[in-house]
Amino acid sequence: MTYGPSYQKFIEYVDQRKARLAAESAARFEGHSRCVLEIGCGDGDFLVAYGQENPQQYCLGLDVYKLRVDKGLKKRDQLGLENVDFIRAEATEWIETLPEHMAFDAVFLLFPDPWPKGKHFKKRLIQPDFLSLLAKKMAPEACLYFRTDHKGYFAWTQEHLAQHPDWTLGPVEWPLEVETRFQRIMGAYQSLVAQCTPAAVPQALVHP
Ligand SMILES: C[S@@+](CC[C@H](N)C(=O)[O-])C[C@H]1O[C@@H](n2cnc3c(N)ncnc32)[C@H](O)[C@@H]1O
């Protein structure tokens, strides 16, 4: 298939960005095989508090907005936390470019953009392909923690997890209660917790 010059340029740009992410992750995870991940970490309220409570865990927050990443870094620096870092990256791209040996001890997705209109549902982060990608990087018994104020997105996520062969919904036990910026704004919310089915965890991650 032949693409026009502007689309070709866009593909090259994405390839370069992915190569840069892969190089960064290879360096970052040279001494680590595990991390706790927060996707769409916003101002970093949750991850900074979680990292402070769990100094033995390496905690990474991702957000596409530089301004939010910078706020998280500032909070981290004010507390002098060496086990917490924030990265500007898109979640799917970043996960796709991780080194093979790397796995998540937990993944938090708190108040993700709900994309409430039907024509935008395809933009929601929770999709079958995304759940498959995530499942390949979950450590044994690691959980996905999801929280939203949006009833439609909660039902969507519950349904997608229930139907996905790699995931099982579990009891909702929340490891740490921290009011994030969006939790403060939104008020009422619902939470769910899911775990990978043991068969979905790649053998390479069972005995790292
Ligand atoms: C509604 S805000 C919630 C922020 C924070 N979790 C909170 O509870 O205050 C959603 C955040 O996800 C980020 N985001 C959206 N899609 C993303 C993606 N694909 N990868 C990384 N971050 C994303 C947005 O930039 C935004 O900061």
The ligand as a Tripos MOL2 file, in Angstrom:
@<TRIPOS>MOLECULE
LIG
   27    29     1     0     0
SMALL
NO_CHARGES

@<TRIPOS>ATOM
      1 C1         -9.8570   12.8860   33.8770 C.3       1 LIG1
      2 S1         -8.1280   12.9640   34.1040 S.3       1 LIG1
      3 C2         -7.8660   12.0810   35.6440 C.3       1 LIG1
      4 C3         -6.5420   12.4220   36.2770 C.3       1 LIG1
      5 C4         -6.2500   11.7250   37.6220 C.3       1 LIG1
      6 N1         -6.2170   10.2920   37.4760 N.3       1 LIG1
      7 C5         -7.2360   12.1400   38.6840 C.2       1 LIG1
      8 O1         -8.0120   11.2710   39.1420 O.co2     1 LIG1
      9 O2         -7.2220   13.3230   39.0760 O.co2     1 LIG1
     10 C6         -7.5340   11.7810   32.9100 C.3       1 LIG1
     11 C7         -6.0490   11.9090   32.6580 C.3       1 LIG1
     12 O3         -5.6270   10.8620   31.7740 O.3       1 LIG1
     13 C8         -4.7010   11.3900   30.8440 C.3       1 LIG1
     14 N2         -4.7550   10.4950   29.6760 N.ar      1 LIG1
     15 C9         -5.8010   10.3410   28.8330 C.ar      1 LIG1
     16 N3         -5.5470    9.3770   27.9210 N.ar      1 LIG1
     17 C10        -4.2930    8.9310   28.1940 C.ar      1 LIG1
     18 C11        -3.4670    7.9450   27.5860 C.ar      1 LIG1
     19 N4         -3.8890    7.2460   26.5300 N.pl3     1 LIG1
     20 N5         -2.2340    7.7290   28.0970 N.ar      1 LIG1
     21 C12        -1.7940    8.4490   29.1690 C.ar      1 LIG1
     22 N6         -2.5550    9.3960   29.7790 N.ar      1 LIG1
     23 C13        -3.7860    9.6400   29.3050 C.ar      1 LIG1
     24 C14        -5.1730   12.8100   30.6190 C.3       1 LIG1
     25 O4         -4.1480   13.6400   30.1290 O.3       1 LIG1
     26 C15        -5.6300   13.2140   32.0220 C.3       1 LIG1
     27 O5         -4.5900   13.7990   32.7820 O.3       1 LIG1
@<TRIPOS>BOND
     1     1     2 1
     2     2     3 1
     3     2    10 1
     4     3     4 1
     5     4     5 1
     6     5     6 1
     7     5     7 1
     8     7     8 2
     9     7     9 1
    10    10    11 1
    11    11    12 1
    12    11    26 1
    13    12    13 1
    14    13    14 1
    15    13    24 1
    16    14    15 ar
    17    14    23 ar
    18    15    16 ar
    19    16    17 ar
    20    17    18 ar
    21    17    23 ar
    22    18    19 1
    23    18    20 ar
    24    20    21 ar
    25    21    22 ar
    26    22    23 ar
    27    24    25 1
    28    24    26 1
    29    26    27 1
@<TRIPOS>SUBSTRUCTURE
     1 LIG1         1 GROUP 0 **** ****
